[in-house]
Every structure is written in structure tokens, then in C-alpha cells.
Amino acid sequence: MTSPVAENWTADAKVTCAQTAVLYLASADNTEVAGYNHSFAVRVAPYRGPGSYHALVTLTVTGTQGGIASVSGVPAEPVTITSSGGTFMIDQTGSDGQPLDATVTWTCP
């Protein structure tokens, strides 16, 4: 990927979700879409049930040549957790210098 690319797609991903009284975790690894692998992770602490949180998120995109973009941090917009999954938007530049602007929505099994 050498220039900004706009994509909108839905992919089947094996999403893992877990929660305790104070922690919420969701992740999916190596979901292939349009020749790229996408992985994400969300960590909410303290977790108090469905709602909006400033949470730690990681989003990584890799291609056949290796890493394309990877960002990890607390997005400006809160992460939304629902009773069935959640969503987050991220627009950051990763430590590799590559920008990543994406909206991720997931459903827990």
C-alpha cells in the first residue's frame, strides 16, 4: 500500500471476547480481506458494562510483503461496547510511520 486506500467490507472473523467484573477484552487475528490480513484487540479497564470507554486498541494490517500498518493506543473517540460486541474508530500514525484510519465493528460469539 503506497497511498491512502479507502475500503469498506465485512469479513468473517473468529472473534474472541471475554469479560469479568472489571475487564473487557475482544480480539481477532489474521482475518484476510482483499489480500491483506487484519488483526485487532480491544482492552477496556475498568469495565462497568455496555457503554463508551477510552480504551486501549491495537489494529494491524499486513500484506504479502509483511507489515503494512500497525497502531496501538487510545483513540480520540471512545470505544463503544454493546451487549453483543462493539466498535471503535482509529486515525493514528503507527510507530512504523504508516497512517491507519479505520472503523472496526465486531460481534462476539
N, C-alpha and C positions, 0 to 999 in steps of 0.2 A: 504494500500500500504506500504509494508515494505522494498522494494528495488526499484531501478530505473526501470521504465517501459517505453518502447517505444511504442507509439501508433500513428497511422495515420488514421484519419477518417474525414468524412464530416457529419454534423448534421443539421437538420432543426432547426433553432432557430428564435425566434421572436426578431429581431434586431431593436433597436430604434436609429435613427440618427437625429441630429439637428445641425444647423449651423446658425451663424449670421455673420456679417461682421468681427468679431474678435474672435469668439469662435466656436470650433467644438466638438461635443460630440457623442459618439457611445457606445451602451451597449447592452448586452443580459444577461438575468438572468435565472438560473436553467435549462439549456439545458442538457437533460440526454443523455449520451453516455456511453455504456459499464458498466452500473450500477453506474456511477458517475455523479454528477451534476456539470456543468461548468458555470461560470459566468465571464463576462469581462466588463470593462469600459475603455474608452479612452477619455482623455480631452486634447485638443490642444488649447493653447492660448499663444500668439496671432495667430490667424488663418488667412492666406492670400490666401486661395485656395489650390487646389491639389498640393502635393509636399511632401517632407520629413521634419519631425519635431522631436525635442526632446520633447516628450510629457509624461504626467502622465498616466500610465496604471495600472490597477488592474486586476488580474486574480485569481480566487478562484476555487478550486476543492473540492467537498465534497462527502462523501460516506454515506452508511447506518449507519455507526458508528459516523458520524459527520464530522468535518473538516479534510481534508487530507493535503492540502497545500494552502497557500494564500500569494501572493506577491503584493506589491504596490510600485511603484517607477518609475523612468525614466530609461528605458532600455539603454544599451550601444549603441545599434543600433537604428537609427531613426525609428519612426513610419512613414509608407507611407500612405498617404491619396490620393485616386483617386476620380474621379467624381462619382463613383458608390459604394465606400466603402473604404477598406484599409486593412493593415496587420501590424503586429508587431511580433518581436521575443523577448522573455524574458528568461533569465537564471540567476535567483537570488535565494537566500535563504530568505524565509519569516521570519517574527518575531516569528513564531511558530517553527523555526529551520528546517523546511522542504524545500528542494530544489524544484524548479519548473523550468523546461526547456521546452519551448513550442513556437510554431509559431501559431498565431491566424490570420485568414483572415475572413473578413466579407463583406457582400453585403447589402447595405441599401435598404429598401423597396421603 
